[in-house]
Amino acid sequence: MPTTKTMLATFALGAAIVLGGSAAHAEQMKAMLDGKSEVPPTTSTGTGTADITYDPATKKLSWKLTYSGLSGPATAAHFHGPAGPADKAGVAVAIPNATSSPVEGSATLTDAQAADLEAGKYYVNIHTAANPGGEIRGQVTK
């Protein structure tokens, strides 16, 4: 018969696995943004980086987006998809408060959005008044 100490240790280990399990399986992704990645390309000298974490267990997408050198203030930023690097797509996930850099946030994806993200079919786009369709863009990669 197991001792109380053994049972508590087993319970603690099980709780640690359950509580910490999803964080241990979070995926790190990145998007490197520039004008030449836009469709069609822009002449922008702006650049940006999106550091992205995705937890498949909870479908939580988190990001830190930094950018500089745009033609003017950012008017909006989004994750777009589904689309490959040479394609355009509609807004999939808004990036609120992106009018200044850096911006951090998170969202919970639907099953379809999660599948598109995992398949590499999302890109990050930053829009400006001079480039309302997008000034800089970067495909999300693992």
Protein Blocks (a to p, Z undefined) as FASTA:
>chain_A
ZZfklmmmmmmmmmmmmmmmmmmmpccddddddfklpccddfbfbdcdddddddfknopa
cdddddehiabdcfbdcddddddfkbccddfbdcehilbccddddddddfklmmmmmnop
accddddfklmnopbdcdddZZ
